[in-house]
Every structure is written in C-alpha cells, then in structure tokens.
Amino acid sequence: MPESATWLAAAASDQQGPGATLRIVLIVSMVGAVFLAWFLLRGYSDNDKND
C-alpha cells in the first residue's frame, strides 16, 4: 500500500461515525430532488398560449 493511502486510511479512522459523509449525501440528494422536480415540472408550463 502506498504511503499516501496509508495516511488517508489513518486520517479517515480518526473520525467517529458517518456524520460528515451522511451530511454530504443528504445535501446532494436534496439538491438533486429539487433539480429533478424543476426539470419534470417545467414541461407542464403552457408557453404556447393556445387560446
């Protein structure tokens, strides 16, 4: 194992629990859900004005 990988594994083991990773995953999924909703709902707008 290269020295950089050993250092990275040692640094990761200093953290307790999945706090930071879980927080990042939750934030990214919320932003993704908002983007997906915007992308899907923009198709429902009536820009043609077929009156």
PQR file with spaces between the fields and no chain letter, atoms N, CA, C, O and H, PARSE charges and radii, in Angstrom:
ATOM       1  N    MET     1       0.859   -1.188    0.000 -0.4000 1.5000
ATOM       2  CA   MET     1       0.000    0.000    0.000 -0.0000 2.0000
ATOM       3  C    MET     1       0.895    1.238    0.000  0.5500 1.7000
ATOM       4  O    MET     1       1.807    1.335    0.822 -0.5500 1.4000
ATOM       5  N    PRO     2       0.652    2.179   -0.904 -0.5600 1.5000
ATOM       6  CA   PRO     2       1.467    3.399   -0.926  0.2800 2.0000
ATOM       7  C    PRO     2       1.302    4.203    0.363  0.5500 1.7000
ATOM       8  O    PRO     2       0.322    4.056    1.094 -0.5500 1.4000
ATOM       9  N    GLU     3       2.286    5.048    0.612 -0.4000 1.5000
ATOM      10  CA   GLU     3       2.265    5.835    1.845 -0.0000 2.0000
ATOM      11  C    GLU     3       1.065    6.773    1.901  0.5500 1.7000
ATOM      12  O    GLU     3       0.498    6.981    2.974 -0.5500 1.4000
ATOM      13  H    GLU     3       3.082    5.166    0.018  0.4000 1.0000
ATOM      14  N    SER     4       0.669    7.339    0.771 -0.4000 1.5000
ATOM      15  CA   SER     4      -0.457    8.270    0.758 -0.0000 2.0000
ATOM      16  C    SER     4      -1.751    7.551    1.128  0.5500 1.7000
ATOM      17  O    SER     4      -2.590    8.117    1.830 -0.5500 1.4000
ATOM      18  H    SER     4       1.130    7.169   -0.100  0.4000 1.0000
ATOM      19  N    ALA     5      -1.926    6.318    0.669 -0.4000 1.5000
ATOM      20  CA   ALA     5      -3.127    5.557    1.015 -0.0000 2.0000
ATOM      21  C    ALA     5      -3.126    5.215    2.504  0.5500 1.7000
ATOM      22  O    ALA     5      -4.181    5.221    3.137 -0.5500 1.4000
ATOM      23  H    ALA     5      -1.245    5.858    0.099  0.4000 1.0000
ATOM      24  N    THR     6      -1.958    4.918    3.066 -0.4000 1.5000
ATOM      25  CA   THR     6      -1.866    4.626    4.493 -0.0000 2.0000
ATOM      26  C    THR     6      -2.218    5.863    5.310  0.5500 1.7000
ATOM      27  O    THR     6      -2.917    5.767    6.318 -0.5500 1.4000
ATOM      28  H    THR     6      -1.101    4.914    2.551  0.4000 1.0000
ATOM      29  N    TRP     7      -1.738    7.014    4.879 -0.4000 1.5000
ATOM      30  CA   TRP     7      -2.035    8.256    5.588 -0.0000 2.0000
ATOM      31  C    TRP     7      -3.523    8.573    5.498  0.5500 1.7000
ATOM      32  O    TRP     7      -4.131    9.007    6.476 -0.5500 1.4000
ATOM      33  H    TRP     7      -1.170    7.092    4.060  0.4000 1.0000
ATOM      34  N    LEU     8      -4.107    8.355    4.322 -0.4000 1.5000
ATOM      35  CA   LEU     8      -5.532    8.625    4.133 -0.0000 2.0000
ATOM      36  C    LEU     8      -6.377    7.693    5.004  0.5500 1.7000
ATOM      37  O    LEU     8      -7.363    8.131    5.597 -0.5500 1.4000
ATOM      38  H    LEU     8      -3.613    8.002    3.527  0.4000 1.0000
ATOM      39  N    ALA     9      -6.012    6.445    5.085 -0.4000 1.5000
ATOM      40  CA   ALA     9      -6.751    5.500    5.920 -0.0000 2.0000
ATOM      41  C    ALA     9      -6.629    5.874    7.386  0.5500 1.7000
ATOM      42  O    ALA     9      -7.599    5.751    8.135 -0.5500 1.4000
ATOM      43  H    ALA     9      -5.211    6.089    4.603  0.4000 1.0000
ATOM      44  N    ALA    10      -5.462    6.325    7.808 -0.4000 1.5000
ATOM      45  CA   ALA    10      -5.277    6.744    9.204 -0.0000 2.0000
ATOM      46  C    ALA    10      -6.080    8.000    9.508  0.5500 1.7000
ATOM      47  O    ALA    10      -6.636    8.129   10.599 -0.5500 1.4000
ATOM      48  H    ALA    10      -4.675    6.425    7.200  0.4000 1.0000
ATOM      49  N    ALA    11      -6.146    8.928    8.556 -0.4000 1.5000
ATOM      50  CA   ALA    11      -6.913   10.158    8.761 -0.0000 2.0000
ATOM      51  C    ALA    11      -8.409    9.850    8.812  0.5500 1.7000
ATOM      52  O    ALA    11      -9.142   10.465    9.587 -0.5500 1.4000
ATOM      53  H    ALA    11      -5.694    8.823    7.670  0.4000 1.0000
ATOM      54  N    ALA    12      -8.859    8.918    8.002 -0.4000 1.5000
ATOM      55  CA   ALA    12     -10.281    8.570    7.988 -0.0000 2.0000
ATOM      56  C    ALA    12     -10.681    7.851    9.266  0.5500 1.7000
ATOM      57  O    ALA    12     -11.826    7.961    9.704 -0.5500 1.4000
ATOM      58  H    ALA    12      -8.263    8.419    7.372  0.4000 1.0000
ATOM      59  N    SER    13      -9.755    7.118    9.868 -0.4000 1.5000
ATOM      60  CA   SER    13     -10.097    6.375   11.083 -0.0000 2.0000
ATOM      61  C    SER    13     -10.195    7.288   12.304  0.5500 1.7000
ATOM      62  O    SER    13     -10.718    6.878   13.340 -0.5500 1.4000
ATOM      63  H    SER    13      -8.824    7.028    9.512  0.4000 1.0000
ATOM      64  N    ASP    14      -9.698    8.520   12.195 -0.4000 1.5000
ATOM      65  CA   ASP    14      -9.796    9.461   13.307 -0.0000 2.0000
ATOM      66  C    ASP    14     -11.220    9.984   13.483  0.5500 1.7000
ATOM      67  O    ASP    14     -11.586   10.422   14.573 -0.5500 1.4000
ATOM      68  H    ASP    14      -9.273    8.853   11.353  0.4000 1.0000
ATOM      69  N    GLN    15     -12.014    9.943   12.436 -0.4000 1.5000
ATOM      70  CA   GLN    15     -13.384   10.442   12.509 -0.0000 2.0000
ATOM      71  C    GLN    15     -14.262    9.391   13.183  0.5500 1.7000
ATOM      72  O    GLN    15     -14.038    8.188   13.049 -0.5500 1.4000
ATOM      73  H    GLN    15     -11.717    9.586   11.550  0.4000 1.0000
ATOM      74  N    GLN    16     -15.264    9.877   13.909 -0.4000 1.5000
ATOM      75  CA   GLN    16     -16.175    8.961   14.575 -0.0000 2.0000
ATOM      76  C    GLN    16     -17.520    8.999   13.885  0.5500 1.7000
ATOM      77  O    GLN    16     -18.173   10.042   13.841 -0.5500 1.4000
ATOM      78  H    GLN    16     -15.446   10.854   14.018  0.4000 1.0000
ATOM      79  N    GLY    17     -17.935    7.876   13.350 -0.4000 1.5000
ATOM      80  CA   GLY    17     -19.243    7.774   12.745 -0.0000 2.0000
ATOM      81  C    GLY    17     -19.304    8.348   11.350  0.5500 1.7000
ATOM      82  O    GLY    17     -18.333    8.918   10.853 -0.5500 1.4000
ATOM      83  H    GLY    17     -17.404    7.029   13.385  0.4000 1.0000
ATOM      84  N    PRO    18     -20.460    8.192   10.718 -0.5600 1.5000
ATOM      85  CA   PRO    18     -20.628    8.636    9.336  0.2800 2.0000
ATOM      86  C    PRO    18     -21.174   10.052    9.227  0.5500 1.7000
ATOM      87  O    PRO    18     -21.848   10.368    8.247 -0.5500 1.4000
ATOM      88  N    GLY    19     -20.908   10.907   10.192 -0.4000 1.5000
ATOM      89  CA   GLY    19     -21.521   12.229   10.254 -0.0000 2.0000
ATOM      90  C    GLY    19     -21.304   13.084    9.024  0.5500 1.7000
ATOM      91  O    GLY    19     -22.272   13.534    8.410 -0.5500 1.4000
ATOM      92  H    GLY    19     -20.360   10.651   10.989  0.4000 1.0000
ATOM      93  N    ALA    20     -20.064   13.318    8.650 -0.4000 1.5000
ATOM      94  CA   ALA    20     -19.764   14.206    7.525 -0.0000 2.0000
ATOM      95  C    ALA    20     -20.236   13.595    6.213  0.5500 1.7000
ATOM      96  O    ALA    20     -20.817   14.290    5.379 -0.5500 1.4000
ATOM      97  H    ALA    20     -19.277   12.952    9.149  0.4000 1.0000
ATOM      98  N    THR    21     -19.994   12.319    6.024 -0.4000 1.5000
ATOM      99  CA   THR    21     -20.406   11.653    4.781 -0.0000 2.0000
ATOM     100  C    THR    21     -21.918   11.644    4.648  0.5500 1.7000
ATOM     101  O    THR    21     -22.452   11.909    3.570 -0.5500 1.4000
ATOM     102  H    THR    21     -19.522   11.754    6.701  0.4000 1.0000
ATOM     103  N    LEU    22     -22.606   11.340    5.732 -0.4000 1.5000
ATOM     104  CA   LEU    22     -24.061   11.312    5.700 -0.0000 2.0000
ATOM     105  C    LEU    22     -24.635   12.691    5.423  0.5500 1.7000
ATOM     106  O    LEU    22     -25.619   12.819    4.696 -0.5500 1.4000
ATOM     107  H    LEU    22     -22.173   11.124    6.607  0.4000 1.0000
ATOM     108  N    ARG    23     -24.034   13.716    5.992 -0.4000 1.5000
ATOM     109  CA   ARG    23     -24.487   15.089    5.765 -0.0000 2.0000
ATOM     110  C    ARG    23     -24.330   15.465    4.298  0.5500 1.7000
ATOM     111  O    ARG    23     -25.224   16.085    3.720 -0.5500 1.4000
ATOM     112  H    ARG    23     -23.234   13.613    6.583  0.4000 1.0000
ATOM     113  N    ILE    24     -23.212   15.100    3.692 -0.4000 1.5000
ATOM     114  CA   ILE    24     -22.971   15.409    2.281 -0.0000 2.0000
ATOM     115  C    ILE    24     -23.963   14.662    1.401  0.5500 1.7000
ATOM     116  O    ILE    24     -24.509   15.234    0.458 -0.5500 1.4000
ATOM     117  H    ILE    24     -22.487   14.597    4.161  0.4000 1.0000
ATOM     118  N    VAL    25     -24.201   13.390    1.701 -0.4000 1.5000
ATOM     119  CA   VAL    25     -25.143   12.597    0.910 -0.0000 2.0000
ATOM     120  C    VAL    25     -26.546   13.190    0.993  0.5500 1.7000
ATOM     121  O    VAL    25     -27.242   13.262   -0.020 -0.5500 1.4000
ATOM     122  H    VAL    25     -23.758   12.925    2.467  0.4000 1.0000
ATOM     123  N    LEU    26     -26.972   13.614    2.178 -0.4000 1.5000
ATOM     124  CA   LEU    26     -28.302   14.198    2.334 -0.0000 2.0000
ATOM     125  C    LEU    26     -28.435   15.513    1.564  0.5500 1.7000
ATOM     126  O    LEU    26     -29.450   15.750    0.909 -0.5500 1.4000
ATOM     127  H    LEU    26     -26.407   13.555    3.000  0.4000 1.0000
ATOM     128  N    ILE    27     -27.424   16.355    1.641 -0.4000 1.5000
ATOM     129  CA   ILE    27     -27.476   17.645    0.938 -0.0000 2.0000
ATOM     130  C    ILE    27     -27.510   17.434   -0.568  0.5500 1.7000
ATOM     131  O    ILE    27     -28.283   18.089   -1.267 -0.5500 1.4000
ATOM     132  H    ILE    27     -26.599   16.163    2.173  0.4000 1.0000
ATOM     133  N    VAL    28     -26.685   16.534   -1.071 -0.4000 1.5000
ATOM     134  CA   VAL    28     -26.648   16.275   -2.519 -0.0000 2.0000
ATOM     135  C    VAL    28     -27.972   15.684   -2.989  0.5500 1.7000
ATOM     136  O    VAL    28     -28.454   16.034   -4.066 -0.5500 1.4000
ATOM     137  H    VAL    28     -26.057   16.002   -0.503  0.4000 1.0000
ATOM     138  N    SER    29     -28.568   14.791   -2.195 -0.4000 1.5000
ATOM     139  CA   SER    29     -29.842   14.218   -2.625 -0.0000 2.0000
ATOM     140  C    SER    29     -30.963   15.232   -2.568  0.5500 1.7000
ATOM     141  O    SER    29     -31.868   15.177   -3.401 -0.5500 1.4000
ATOM     142  H    SER    29     -28.176   14.506   -1.320  0.4000 1.0000
ATOM     143  N    MET    30     -30.943   16.159   -1.618 -0.4000 1.5000
ATOM     144  CA   MET    30     -31.966   17.209   -1.592 -0.0000 2.0000
ATOM     145  C    MET    30     -31.836   18.130   -2.797  0.5500 1.7000
ATOM     146  O    MET    30     -32.835   18.480   -3.425 -0.5500 1.4000
ATOM     147  H    MET    30     -30.207   16.203   -0.941  0.4000 1.0000
ATOM     148  N    VAL    31     -30.621   18.519   -3.117 -0.4000 1.5000
ATOM     149  CA   VAL    31     -30.407   19.371   -4.295 -0.0000 2.0000
ATOM     150  C    VAL    31     -30.809   18.619   -5.557  0.5500 1.7000
ATOM     151  O    VAL    31     -31.400   19.205   -6.463 -0.5500 1.4000
ATOM     152  H    VAL    31     -29.810   18.234   -2.607  0.4000 1.0000
ATOM     153  N    GLY    32     -30.497   17.337   -5.625 -0.4000 1.5000
ATOM     154  CA   GLY    32     -30.886   16.532   -6.773 -0.0000 2.0000
ATOM     155  C    GLY    32     -32.391   16.409   -6.906  0.5500 1.7000
ATOM     156  O    GLY    32     -32.921   16.447   -8.017 -0.5500 1.4000
ATOM     157  H    GLY    32     -30.017   16.861   -4.889  0.4000 1.0000
ATOM     158  N    ALA    33     -33.095   16.261   -5.776 -0.4000 1.5000
ATOM     159  CA   ALA    33     -34.557   16.159   -5.813 -0.0000 2.0000
ATOM     160  C    ALA    33     -35.178   17.462   -6.297  0.5500 1.7000
ATOM     161  O    ALA    33     -36.135   17.445   -7.071 -0.5500 1.4000
ATOM     162  H    ALA    33     -32.665   16.230   -4.874  0.4000 1.0000
ATOM     163  N    VAL    34     -34.644   18.583   -5.847 -0.4000 1.5000
ATOM     164  CA   VAL    34     -35.155   19.890   -6.296 -0.0000 2.0000
ATOM     165  C    VAL    34     -34.903   20.058   -7.795  0.5500 1.7000
ATOM     166  O    VAL    34     -35.779   20.523   -8.523 -0.5500 1.4000
ATOM     167  H    VAL    34     -33.867   18.597   -5.218  0.4000 1.0000
ATOM     168  N    PHE    35     -33.731   19.689   -8.248 -0.4000 1.5000
ATOM     169  CA   PHE    35     -33.413   19.806   -9.673 -0.0000 2.0000
ATOM     170  C    PHE    35     -34.305   18.894  -10.506  0.5500 1.7000
ATOM     171  O    PHE    35     -34.782   19.294  -11.568 -0.5500 1.4000
ATOM     172  H    PHE    35     -33.019   19.311   -7.656  0.4000 1.0000
ATOM     173  N    LEU    36     -34.533   17.666  -10.028 -0.4000 1.5000
ATOM     174  CA   LEU    36     -35.389   16.732  -10.754 -0.0000 2.0000
ATOM     175  C    LEU    36     -36.829   17.239  -10.819  0.5500 1.7000
ATOM     176  O    LEU    36     -37.476   17.140  -11.861 -0.5500 1.4000
ATOM     177  H    LEU    36     -34.146   17.341   -9.166  0.4000 1.0000
ATOM     178  N    ALA    37     -37.330   17.780   -9.709 -0.4000 1.5000
ATOM     179  CA   ALA    37     -38.686   18.329   -9.696 -0.0000 2.0000
ATOM     180  C    ALA    37     -38.797   19.499  -10.666  0.5500 1.7000
ATOM     181  O    ALA    37     -39.774   19.595  -11.409 -0.5500 1.4000
ATOM     182  H    ALA    37     -36.804   17.860   -8.863  0.4000 1.0000
ATOM     183  N    TRP    38     -37.811   20.384  -10.668 -0.4000 1.5000
ATOM     184  CA   TRP    38     -37.825   21.515  -11.593 -0.0000 2.0000
ATOM     185  C    TRP    38     -37.809   21.018  -13.036  0.5500 1.7000
ATOM     186  O    TRP    38     -38.548   21.525  -13.879 -0.5500 1.4000
ATOM     187  H    TRP    38     -37.017   20.306  -10.065  0.4000 1.0000
ATOM     188  N    PHE    39     -36.968   20.030  -13.316 -0.4000 1.5000
ATOM     189  CA   PHE    39     -36.832   19.517  -14.677 -0.0000 2.0000
ATOM     190  C    PHE    39     -38.122   18.860  -15.154  0.5500 1.7000
ATOM     191  O    PHE    39     -38.517   19.031  -16.307 -0.5500 1.4000
ATOM     192  H    PHE    39     -36.367   19.618  -12.631  0.4000 1.0000
ATOM     193  N    LEU    40     -38.782   18.105  -14.268 -0.4000 1.5000
ATOM     194  CA   LEU    40     -40.015   17.432  -14.654 -0.0000 2.0000
ATOM     195  C    LEU    40     -41.194   18.400  -14.745  0.5500 1.7000
ATOM     196  O    LEU    40     -42.022   18.286  -15.649 -0.5500 1.4000
ATOM     197  H    LEU    40     -38.461   17.966  -13.331  0.4000 1.0000
ATOM     198  N    LEU    41     -41.272   19.337  -13.825 -0.4000 1.5000
ATOM     199  CA   LEU    41     -42.424   20.235  -13.786 -0.0000 2.0000
ATOM     200  C    LEU    41     -42.369   21.341  -14.832  0.5500 1.7000
ATOM     201  O    LEU    41     -43.401   21.929  -15.157 -0.5500 1.4000
ATOM     202  H    LEU    41     -40.599   19.430  -13.091  0.4000 1.0000
ATOM     203  N    ARG    42     -41.183   21.635  -15.367 -0.4000 1.5000
ATOM     204  CA   ARG    42     -41.109   22.699  -16.365 -0.0000 2.0000
ATOM     205  C    ARG    42     -41.811   22.296  -17.647  0.5500 1.7000
ATOM     206  O    ARG    42     -42.183   23.162  -18.439 -0.5500 1.4000
ATOM     207  H    ARG    42     -40.345   21.157  -15.104  0.4000 1.0000
ATOM     208  N    GLY    43     -42.001   21.013  -17.871 -0.4000 1.5000
ATOM     209  CA   GLY    43     -42.712   20.543  -19.046 -0.0000 2.0000
ATOM     210  C    GLY    43     -44.209   20.801  -18.969  0.5500 1.7000
ATOM     211  O    GLY    43     -44.892   20.756  -19.992 -0.5500 1.4000
ATOM     212  H    GLY    43     -41.699   20.309  -17.228  0.4000 1.0000
ATOM     213  N    TYR    44     -44.732   21.069  -17.776 -0.4000 1.5000
ATOM     214  CA   TYR    44     -46.158   21.307  -17.612 -0.0000 2.0000
ATOM     215  C    TYR    44     -46.549   22.760  -17.865  0.5500 1.7000
ATOM     216  O    TYR    44     -47.737   23.072  -17.936 -0.5500 1.4000
ATOM     217  H    TYR    44     -44.177   21.105  -16.945  0.4000 1.0000
ATOM     218  N    SER    45     -45.590   23.634  -18.000 -0.4000 1.5000
ATOM     219  CA   SER    45     -45.935   25.038  -18.240 -0.0000 2.0000
ATOM     220  C    SER    45     -46.484   25.197  -19.649  0.5500 1.7000
ATOM     221  O    SER    45     -46.012   24.538  -20.575 -0.5500 1.4000
ATOM     222  H    SER    45     -44.624   23.381  -17.942  0.4000 1.0000
ATOM     223  N    ASP    46     -47.470   26.059  -19.819 -0.4000 1.5000
ATOM     224  CA   ASP    46     -48.103   26.260  -21.106 -0.0000 2.0000
ATOM     225  C    ASP    46     -47.583   27.561  -21.706  0.5500 1.7000
ATOM     226  O    ASP    46     -48.121   28.639  -21.450 -0.5500 1.4000
ATOM     227  H    ASP    46     -47.853   26.594  -19.066  0.4000 1.0000
ATOM     228  N    ASN    47     -46.546   27.446  -22.496 -0.4000 1.5000
ATOM     229  CA   ASN    47     -45.949   28.636  -23.123 -0.0000 2.0000
ATOM     230  C    ASN    47     -46.546   28.928  -24.490  0.5500 1.7000
ATOM     231  O    ASN    47     -46.250   29.966  -25.082 -0.5500 1.4000
ATOM     232  H    ASN    47     -46.109   26.571  -22.704  0.4000 1.0000
ATOM     233  N    ASP    48     -47.386   28.023  -25.005 -0.4000 1.5000
ATOM     234  CA   ASP    48     -47.916   28.190  -26.360 -0.0000 2.0000
ATOM     235  C    ASP    48     -49.084   29.167  -26.426  0.5500 1.7000
ATOM     236  O    ASP    48     -49.318   29.771  -27.473 -0.5500 1.4000
ATOM     237  H    ASP    48     -47.627   27.180  -24.524  0.4000 1.0000
ATOM     238  N    LYS    49     -49.801   29.330  -25.357 -0.4000 1.5000
ATOM     239  CA   LYS    49     -50.964   30.244  -25.304 -0.0000 2.0000
ATOM     240  C    LYS    49     -51.961   29.911  -26.412  0.5500 1.7000
ATOM     241  O    LYS    49     -52.280   30.757  -27.248 -0.5500 1.4000
ATOM     242  H    LYS    49     -49.611   28.839  -24.507  0.4000 1.0000
ATOM     243  N    ASN    50     -52.452   28.657  -26.409 -0.4000 1.5000
ATOM     244  CA   ASN    50     -53.399   28.197  -27.435 -0.0000 2.0000
ATOM     245  C    ASN    50     -54.825   28.631  -27.101  0.5500 1.7000
ATOM     246  O    ASN    50     -55.660   27.789  -26.772 -0.5500 1.4000
ATOM     247  H    ASN    50     -52.193   27.970  -25.730  0.4000 1.0000
ATOM     248  N    ASP    51     -55.107   29.891  -27.177 -0.4000 1.5000
ATOM     249  CA   ASP    51     -56.458   30.404  -26.880 -0.0000 2.0000
ATOM     250  C    ASP    51     -57.274   30.571  -28.133  0.5500 1.7000
ATOM     251  O    ASP    51     -58.429   30.992  -28.066 -0.5500 1.4000
ATOM     252  H    ASP    51     -54.428   30.575  -27.444  0.4000 1.0000
